[in-house]
Amino acid sequence: MDLDRAIKNRHSVKKFKEKKPDWRDIIECIDVARYAPMAGSNFSLKFILISDKSIIEKLAEAAQQPFIAKAHYVVAVCSNPSRTVNAYGARGEIYVRQQAGAAIQNFLLKIEESGLSASWIGHFVEEQVKRILKVPDHVHVEAFFPMGYEFEKKYTRKEKIALDNILYFDEWDNDKMTNSKK
């Protein structure tokens, strides 16, 4: 699949087929996250691949989203900011969050390419998720992703915001490109 198509076709799925994916395919999706940019080459992320149904049900409760309990697998993405903060001070926290977003995007695009589906879960009680997954206090749970095969491929892309509404040139609120003759 080409990159443009993967980007444009990727969407959140909340209803999965009964067919259980091969966990090795999910690991291949996780593997591409390693290629995301990391400040100072400090890879700050850890992934937890969850297949235990009782744990998945508890995660669904922590997120108050019952559909999660129907997934065969959930992948949790966690970040440990300590090395990045040691190297870059307070800005290190921002870098870790940016790195997590870049790695998650790689992960999601590989999911799309592999024929799997997922939903990005960012709304949850973090302390509860940490307890369920035994994540240390100093580590952040960035998000988690129930995964499977999409139940029905009847998704139609919602109209996205127009590029003109999000692009400025040279400074805030300047929507005109000027010819620079330097």
Buried (B, 14 or more C-beta within 10 A) or exposed (E): EEEEEBEEBBBEBBEBEEEEBEEEBBEBBBEBBEEBEBBEEBBBBEBBEBEEEEBBBBBBBBBEBEBBBBBBBBBBBBBBBBBBBEBBEEEBBBBBBBBBBBBBBBBBBBBBBBEBBBBBBEEBBEEBBBEBBEBEEEBBBBBBBBBBBBBEEEEEEEEEEEEEEEEEEEEEEEEEEEEEEE
